[in-house]
Amino acid sequence: MSAPPARPGSTLLVNEPPLQVLPTLAQAVGLSEAIVLQQLHYWLQRARHERDGRPWVRFTYEEWQAQLPWWSLRTLKTLLPDLEARGLIATANYNRHPTDRTKWYTINYYHPAL
């Protein structure tokens, strides 16, 4: 028996951890918003900081963009405040230095859309 023919490769189909988003979440909140929520959920599962009984993670917009590089800083500066305004996420400032305005993020897991 001969080996099956080699399958063509693609530089866009690589073996790396995928981003996963449930279609029902994307339908409920929007695809871009669902991607951000899923990424935030990933980090909250690994969070070492808890305040008010909830896990929190701290990211600058540049750190968000490093995780989601297909979006511009401008897009992220629209998406994240929109999620906050819709009550899907909460933000706070738990920084030690008063001049550090980096936001801390958590998900409102009790939001009706979730």
OpenMM code with the backbone's topology and positions (N, CA, C; nanometers):
from openmm import Vec3, app, unit

residues = "MET SER ALA PRO PRO ALA ARG PRO GLY SER THR LEU LEU VAL ASN GLU PRO PRO LEU GLN VAL LEU PRO THR LEU ALA GLN ALA VAL GLY LEU SER GLU ALA ILE VAL LEU GLN GLN LEU HIS TYR TRP LEU GLN ARG ALA ARG HIS GLU ARG ASP GLY ARG PRO TRP VAL ARG PHE THR TYR GLU GLU TRP GLN ALA GLN LEU PRO TRP TRP SER LEU ARG THR LEU LYS THR LEU LEU PRO ASP LEU GLU ALA ARG GLY LEU ILE ALA THR ALA ASN TYR ASN ARG HIS PRO THR ASP ARG THR LYS TRP TYR THR ILE ASN TYR TYR HIS PRO ALA LEU".split()
positions = [
    Vec3(0.0835, -0.1188, 0.0000),
    Vec3(0.0000, 0.0000, 0.0000),
    Vec3(0.0874, 0.1243, 0.0000),
    Vec3(0.0428, 0.2181, -0.0758),
    Vec3(0.1176, 0.3425, -0.0792),
    Vec3(0.0535, 0.4434, 0.0159),
    Vec3(0.1328, 0.5383, 0.0602),
    Vec3(0.0847, 0.6428, 0.1510),
    Vec3(-0.0126, 0.7337, 0.0781),
    Vec3(-0.1095, 0.7892, 0.1500),
    Vec3(-0.2014, 0.8830, 0.0843),
    Vec3(-0.1249, 1.0051, 0.0356),
    Vec3(-0.1764, 1.0705, -0.0667),
    Vec3(-0.1058, 1.1888, -0.1170),
    Vec3(-0.0991, 1.2977, -0.0107),
    Vec3(0.0078, 1.3726, -0.0136),
    Vec3(0.0247, 1.4833, 0.0818),
    Vec3(-0.0834, 1.5877, 0.0599),
    Vec3(-0.1311, 1.6425, 0.1665),
    Vec3(-0.2323, 1.7481, 0.1576),
    Vec3(-0.1633, 1.8824, 0.1402),
    Vec3(-0.2228, 1.9684, 0.0603),
    Vec3(-0.1593, 2.0989, 0.0430),
    Vec3(-0.1597, 2.1765, 0.1750),
    Vec3(-0.0586, 2.2562, 0.1957),
    Vec3(-0.0485, 2.3360, 0.3171),
    Vec3(-0.0972, 2.4778, 0.2932),
    Vec3(-0.1143, 2.5497, 0.3993),
    Vec3(-0.1540, 2.6898, 0.3927),
    Vec3(-0.0929, 2.7621, 0.5106),
    Vec3(-0.0441, 2.8808, 0.4864),
    Vec3(0.0119, 2.9596, 0.5965),
    Vec3(-0.0985, 3.0172, 0.6849),
    Vec3(-0.2246, 3.0101, 0.6409),
    Vec3(-0.3351, 3.0612, 0.7214),
    Vec3(-0.3986, 2.9535, 0.8081),
    Vec3(-0.3698, 2.8278, 0.7787),
    Vec3(-0.4241, 2.7175, 0.8575),
    Vec3(-0.3095, 2.6555, 0.9353),
    Vec3(-0.2820, 2.7137, 1.0500),
    Vec3(-0.1674, 2.6708, 1.1296),
    Vec3(-0.2135, 2.5975, 1.2542),
    Vec3(-0.1226, 2.5249, 1.3105),
    Vec3(-0.1519, 2.4500, 1.4314),
    Vec3(-0.1204, 2.5379, 1.5524),
    Vec3(-0.2193, 2.6115, 1.5953),
    Vec3(-0.2046, 2.6977, 1.7126),
    Vec3(-0.3357, 2.6974, 1.7890),
    Vec3(-0.3349, 2.7371, 1.9153),
    Vec3(-0.4603, 2.7384, 1.9925),
    Vec3(-0.5620, 2.8313, 1.9259),
    Vec3(-0.6808, 2.7816, 1.8978),
    Vec3(-0.7805, 2.8653, 1.8317),
    Vec3(-0.8567, 2.9524, 1.9303),
    Vec3(-0.9136, 3.0588, 1.8783),
    Vec3(-1.0106, 3.1354, 1.9548),
    Vec3(-1.1446, 3.0686, 1.9313),
    Vec3(-1.2178, 3.0472, 2.0374),
    Vec3(-1.3476, 2.9831, 2.0233),
    Vec3(-1.4564, 3.0784, 2.0699),
    Vec3(-1.5624, 3.0828, 1.9925),
    Vec3(-1.6770, 3.1653, 2.0278),
    Vec3(-1.8022, 3.0861, 1.9929),
    Vec3(-1.8932, 3.0774, 2.0874),
    Vec3(-2.0186, 3.0090, 2.0605),
    Vec3(-2.1068, 3.0958, 1.9708),
    Vec3(-2.1664, 3.0364, 1.8681),
    Vec3(-2.2551, 3.1142, 1.7803),
    Vec3(-2.3693, 3.1813, 1.8560),
    Vec3(-2.4223, 3.1171, 1.9595),
    Vec3(-2.5324, 3.1783, 2.0349),
    Vec3(-2.4866, 3.3046, 2.1081),
    Vec3(-2.3638, 3.3050, 2.1568),
    Vec3(-2.3110, 3.4260, 2.2209),
    Vec3(-2.2911, 3.5350, 2.1167),
    Vec3(-2.2336, 3.4996, 2.0016),
    Vec3(-2.2122, 3.5980, 1.8949),
    Vec3(-2.3452, 3.6573, 1.8495),
    Vec3(-2.4468, 3.5752, 1.8426),
    Vec3(-2.5790, 3.6240, 1.8022),
    Vec3(-2.6372, 3.7168, 1.9091),
    Vec3(-2.6129, 3.6855, 2.0352),
    Vec3(-2.6694, 3.7634, 2.1456),
    Vec3(-2.6018, 3.8989, 2.1637),
    Vec3(-2.4686, 3.9039, 2.1468),
    Vec3(-2.3964, 4.0277, 2.1791),
    Vec3(-2.3199, 4.0864, 2.0617),
    Vec3(-2.3047, 4.0131, 1.9527),
    Vec3(-2.2236, 4.0569, 1.8391),
    Vec3(-2.0950, 3.9762, 1.8336),
    Vec3(-2.0451, 3.9524, 1.7138),
    Vec3(-1.9267, 3.8676, 1.6977),
    Vec3(-1.8029, 3.9280, 1.7631),
    Vec3(-1.7735, 4.0527, 1.7367),
    Vec3(-1.6550, 4.1157, 1.7961),
    Vec3(-1.6642, 4.1170, 1.9482),
    Vec3(-1.7796, 4.1495, 1.9980),
    Vec3(-1.8009, 4.1537, 2.1427),
    Vec3(-1.7844, 4.0148, 2.2039),
    Vec3(-1.8341, 3.9123, 2.1340),
    Vec3(-1.8211, 3.7749, 2.1826),
    Vec3(-1.6752, 3.7316, 2.1885),
    Vec3(-1.5973, 3.7735, 2.0915),
    Vec3(-1.4540, 3.7397, 2.0922),
    Vec3(-1.3857, 3.8029, 2.2119),
    Vec3(-1.4142, 3.9295, 2.2378),
    Vec3(-1.3540, 3.9979, 2.3538),
    Vec3(-1.3988, 3.9310, 2.4836),
    Vec3(-1.5279, 3.9014, 2.4951),
    Vec3(-1.5780, 3.8360, 2.6163),
    Vec3(-1.5125, 3.7003, 2.6372),
    Vec3(-1.4965, 3.6236, 2.5311),
    Vec3(-1.4341, 3.4913, 2.5444),
    Vec3(-1.2885, 3.5045, 2.5875),
    Vec3(-1.2179, 3.6020, 2.5315),
    Vec3(-1.0779, 3.6235, 2.5699),
    Vec3(-1.0692, 3.6673, 2.7162),
    Vec3(-1.1586, 3.7563, 2.7562),
    Vec3(-1.1605, 3.8004, 2.8960),
    Vec3(-1.1947, 3.6839, 2.9877),
    Vec3(-1.2896, 3.6020, 2.9496),
    Vec3(-1.3263, 3.4840, 3.0287),
    Vec3(-1.2058, 3.3913, 3.0457),
    Vec3(-1.1307, 3.3713, 2.9386),
    Vec3(-1.0092, 3.2890, 2.9443),
    Vec3(-0.9169, 3.3393, 3.0557),
    Vec3(-0.8917, 3.4695, 3.0567),
    Vec3(-0.7995, 3.5243, 3.1567),
    Vec3(-0.8593, 3.5253, 3.2971),
    Vec3(-0.9889, 3.5463, 3.3086),
    Vec3(-1.0516, 3.5458, 3.4405),
    Vec3(-1.0447, 3.4074, 3.5046),
    Vec3(-1.0446, 3.3025, 3.4240),
    Vec3(-1.0308, 3.1665, 3.4768),
    Vec3(-0.8929, 3.1447, 3.5385),
    Vec3(-0.7974, 3.2276, 3.5013),
    Vec3(-0.6595, 3.2165, 3.5495),
    Vec3(-0.6198, 3.3320, 3.6416),
    Vec3(-0.7153, 3.4175, 3.6756),
    Vec3(-0.6883, 3.5398, 3.7524),
    Vec3(-0.6384, 3.5076, 3.8925),
    Vec3(-0.5459, 3.5897, 3.9378),
    Vec3(-0.4934, 3.5773, 4.0733),
    Vec3(-0.5450, 3.6888, 4.1636),
    Vec3(-0.6223, 3.7797, 4.1084),
    Vec3(-0.6734, 3.8929, 4.1853),
    Vec3(-0.8242, 3.8814, 4.1976),
    Vec3(-0.8699, 3.8923, 4.3211),
    Vec3(-1.0135, 3.8879, 4.3470),
    Vec3(-1.0510, 4.0085, 4.4314),
    Vec3(-1.1564, 4.0754, 4.3909),
    Vec3(-1.2115, 4.1890, 4.4648),
    Vec3(-1.3625, 4.1748, 4.4635),
    Vec3(-1.4246, 4.2043, 4.5736),
    Vec3(-1.5705, 4.1994, 4.5832),
    Vec3(-1.6251, 4.0639, 4.5386),
    Vec3(-1.5496, 3.9573, 4.5658),
    Vec3(-1.5938, 3.8229, 4.5336),
    Vec3(-1.5873, 3.7867, 4.3864),
    Vec3(-1.5172, 3.8683, 4.3069),
    Vec3(-1.5075, 3.8430, 4.1630),
    Vec3(-1.3628, 3.8473, 4.1189),
    Vec3(-1.3274, 3.7662, 4.0186),
    Vec3(-1.1912, 3.7728, 3.9650),
    Vec3(-1.1767, 3.8951, 3.8742),
    Vec3(-1.0574, 3.9518, 3.8736),
    Vec3(-1.0274, 4.0690, 3.7908),
    Vec3(-0.8938, 4.0486, 3.7218),
    Vec3(-0.8814, 4.1028, 3.6017),
    Vec3(-0.7537, 4.1062, 3.5305),
    Vec3(-0.7285, 4.2489, 3.4840),
    Vec3(-0.6019, 4.2803, 3.4672),
    Vec3(-0.5600, 4.4164, 3.4343),
    Vec3(-0.4902, 4.4149, 3.2993),
    Vec3(-0.5396, 4.4960, 3.2050),
    Vec3(-0.4773, 4.5069, 3.0725),
    Vec3(-0.4828, 4.6506, 3.0234),
    Vec3(-0.3755, 4.6931, 2.9590),
    Vec3(-0.3774, 4.8187, 2.8843),
    Vec3(-0.4391, 4.7899, 2.7479),
    Vec3(-0.4741, 4.8933, 2.6754),
    Vec3(-0.5255, 4.8727, 2.5401),
    Vec3(-0.4198, 4.8076, 2.4510),
    Vec3(-0.2940, 4.8418, 2.4733),
    Vec3(-0.1855, 4.7804, 2.3951),
    Vec3(-0.1754, 4.6302, 2.4245),
    Vec3(-0.1980, 4.5917, 2.5494),
    Vec3(-0.1963, 4.4487, 2.5831),
    Vec3(-0.3158, 4.3759, 2.5232),
    Vec3(-0.4304, 4.4427, 2.5182),
    Vec3(-0.5457, 4.3834, 2.4492),
    Vec3(-0.5115, 4.3631, 2.3022),
    Vec3(-0.4484, 4.4627, 2.2416),
    Vec3(-0.4172, 4.4526, 2.0999),
    Vec3(-0.3148, 4.3426, 2.0725),
    Vec3(-0.2229, 4.3186, 2.1632),
    Vec3(-0.1271, 4.2096, 2.1454),
    Vec3(-0.1989, 4.0743, 2.1428),
    Vec3(-0.3088, 4.0628, 2.2164),
    Vec3(-0.3863, 3.9397, 2.2196),
    Vec3(-0.4802, 3.9274, 2.0999),
    Vec3(-0.5260, 4.0404, 2.0513),
    Vec3(-0.6247, 4.0458, 1.9426),
    Vec3(-0.5699, 4.1371, 1.8323),
    Vec3(-0.4602, 4.0963, 1.7676),
    Vec3(-0.3848, 4.1870, 1.6810),
    Vec3(-0.4544, 4.2277, 1.5512),
    Vec3(-0.5643, 4.1654, 1.5159),
    Vec3(-0.6343, 4.2040, 1.3930),
    Vec3(-0.7170, 4.3301, 1.4133),
    Vec3(-0.7319, 4.3760, 1.5376),
    Vec3(-0.8057, 4.4985, 1.5654),
    Vec3(-0.7102, 4.6116, 1.5983),
    Vec3(-0.7448, 4.7293, 1.5542),
    Vec3(-0.6656, 4.8477, 1.5858),
    Vec3(-0.6942, 4.8914, 1.7293),
    Vec3(-0.6058, 4.9758, 1.7814),
    Vec3(-0.6300, 5.0332, 1.9143),
    Vec3(-0.7616, 5.1102, 1.9153),
    Vec3(-0.7899, 5.1784, 1.8072),
    Vec3(-0.9138, 5.2560, 1.7981),
    Vec3(-1.0364, 5.1652, 1.8109),
    Vec3(-1.0319, 5.0500, 1.7449),
    Vec3(-1.1435, 4.9558, 1.7534),
    Vec3(-1.1595, 4.9046, 1.8958),
    Vec3(-1.0487, 4.8696, 1.9607),
    Vec3(-1.0551, 4.8200, 2.0983),
    Vec3(-1.1040, 4.9284, 2.1942),
    Vec3(-1.0671, 5.0521, 2.1662),
    Vec3(-1.1121, 5.1631, 2.2511),
    Vec3(-1.2601, 5.1928, 2.2305),
    Vec3(-1.3198, 5.1327, 2.1299),
    Vec3(-1.4645, 5.1408, 2.1099),
    Vec3(-1.5334, 5.0177, 2.1676),
    Vec3(-1.4785, 4.9000, 2.1382),
    Vec3(-1.5389, 4.7736, 2.1820),
    Vec3(-1.5482, 4.7619, 2.3340),
    Vec3(-1.4385, 4.7834, 2.4033),
    Vec3(-1.4363, 4.7622, 2.5478),
    Vec3(-1.5300, 4.8576, 2.6226),
    Vec3(-1.5275, 4.9884, 2.5945),
    Vec3(-1.6253, 5.0758, 2.6608),
    Vec3(-1.7696, 5.0421, 2.6241),
    Vec3(-1.7930, 4.9932, 2.5016),
    Vec3(-1.9278, 4.9527, 2.4636),
    Vec3(-1.9742, 4.8340, 2.5474),
    Vec3(-1.8870, 4.7363, 2.5670),
    Vec3(-1.9219, 4.6220, 2.6520),
    Vec3(-1.9526, 4.6677, 2.7945),
    Vec3(-1.8768, 4.7659, 2.8417),
    Vec3(-1.9007, 4.8199, 2.9765),
    Vec3(-2.0342, 4.8938, 2.9817),
    Vec3(-2.0620, 4.9765, 2.8820),
    Vec3(-2.1877, 5.0522, 2.8795),
    Vec3(-2.3089, 4.9595, 2.8718),
    Vec3(-2.2931, 4.8469, 2.8061),
    Vec3(-2.4019, 4.7500, 2.7944),
    Vec3(-2.4146, 4.6618, 2.9186),
    Vec3(-2.3239, 4.6787, 3.0140),
    Vec3(-2.3306, 4.6031, 3.1387),
    Vec3(-2.2765, 4.4612, 3.1285),
    Vec3(-2.2101, 4.4289, 3.0188),
    Vec3(-2.1544, 4.2943, 3.0021),
    Vec3(-2.0233, 4.2762, 3.0768),
    Vec3(-1.9470, 4.3837, 3.0906),
    Vec3(-1.8238, 4.3804, 3.1690),
    Vec3(-1.8261, 4.4963, 3.2678),
    Vec3(-1.7426, 4.4846, 3.3685),
    Vec3(-1.7223, 4.5932, 3.4639),
    Vec3(-1.5745, 4.6275, 3.4630),
    Vec3(-1.5437, 4.7522, 3.4863),
    Vec3(-1.4050, 4.7943, 3.4963),
    Vec3(-1.3852, 4.8676, 3.6283),
    Vec3(-1.2610, 4.8696, 3.6725),
    Vec3(-1.2274, 4.9386, 3.7966),
    Vec3(-1.0807, 4.9774, 3.7912),
    Vec3(-1.0383, 5.0533, 3.8893),
    Vec3(-0.8978, 5.0893, 3.9030),
    Vec3(-0.8512, 5.0423, 4.0399),
    Vec3(-0.7801, 4.9311, 4.0410),
    Vec3(-0.7244, 4.8769, 4.1647),
    Vec3(-0.5721, 4.8935, 4.1682),
    Vec3(-0.5218, 4.9904, 4.0956),
    Vec3(-0.3777, 5.0101, 4.0866),
    Vec3(-0.3229, 5.0730, 4.2139),
    Vec3(-0.1999, 5.0391, 4.2441),
    Vec3(-0.1363, 5.0907, 4.3656),
    Vec3(-0.0999, 5.2377, 4.3548),
    Vec3(-0.0611, 5.2798, 4.2342),
    Vec3(-0.0195, 5.4186, 4.2155),
    Vec3(-0.1358, 5.5001, 4.1597),
    Vec3(-0.1659, 5.6124, 4.2195),
    Vec3(-0.2809, 5.6925, 4.1768),
    Vec3(-0.2707, 5.7417, 4.0321),
    Vec3(-0.1492, 5.7520, 3.9800),
    Vec3(-0.1339, 5.8001, 3.8426),
    Vec3(-0.1512, 5.6877, 3.7390),
    Vec3(-0.1544, 5.5629, 3.7837),
    Vec3(-0.1726, 5.4487, 3.6936),
    Vec3(-0.3212, 5.4327, 3.6646),
    Vec3(-0.3598, 5.4599, 3.5413),
    Vec3(-0.5006, 5.4535, 3.5041),
    Vec3(-0.5352, 5.3261, 3.4249),
    Vec3(-0.4491, 5.2273, 3.4287),
    Vec3(-0.4770, 5.1012, 3.3606),
    Vec3(-0.6021, 5.0388, 3.4211),
    Vec3(-0.6934, 4.9947, 3.3345),
    Vec3(-0.8198, 4.9384, 3.3825),
    Vec3(-0.8067, 4.7918, 3.4207),
    Vec3(-0.8873, 4.7542, 3.5174),
    Vec3(-0.9071, 4.6153, 3.5562),
    Vec3(-1.0438, 4.5749, 3.5015),
    Vec3(-1.0545, 4.4506, 3.4574),
    Vec3(-1.1767, 4.4042, 3.3901),
    Vec3(-1.2303, 4.2766, 3.4549),
    Vec3(-1.3621, 4.2647, 3.4549),
    Vec3(-1.4290, 4.1406, 3.4919),
    Vec3(-1.5567, 4.1311, 3.4092),
    Vec3(-1.6138, 4.0139, 3.4045),
    Vec3(-1.7373, 3.9914, 3.3296),
    Vec3(-1.8555, 3.9908, 3.4255),
    Vec3(-1.9644, 4.0502, 3.3830),
    Vec3(-2.0900, 4.0425, 3.4573),
    Vec3(-2.1587, 3.9132, 3.4131),
    Vec3(-2.1235, 3.8032, 3.4777),
    Vec3(-2.1748, 3.6717, 3.4391),
    Vec3(-2.3267, 3.6594, 3.4598),
    Vec3(-2.3866, 3.7529, 3.5307),
    Vec3(-2.5298, 3.7480, 3.5542),
    Vec3(-2.6091, 3.8323, 3.4548),
    Vec3(-2.5427, 3.8896, 3.3578),
    Vec3(-2.6113, 3.9679, 3.2551),
    Vec3(-2.7054, 3.8759, 3.1771),
    Vec3(-2.8263, 3.9215, 3.1459),
    Vec3(-2.9234, 3.8355, 3.0752),
    Vec3(-2.8728, 3.7789, 2.9427),
    Vec3(-2.7854, 3.8492, 2.8741),
    Vec3(-2.7330, 3.7990, 2.7456),
    Vec3(-2.6366, 3.6835, 2.7645),
    Vec3(-2.5860, 3.6677, 2.8880),
    Vec3(-2.4883, 3.5620, 2.9135),
    Vec3(-2.5538, 3.4436, 2.9840),
] * unit.nanometer
topology = app.Topology()
chain = topology.addChain("A")
for resn in residues:
    res = topology.addResidue(resn, chain)
    for name in ("N", "CA", "C"):
        topology.addAtom(name, app.Element.getBySymbol(name[0]), res)
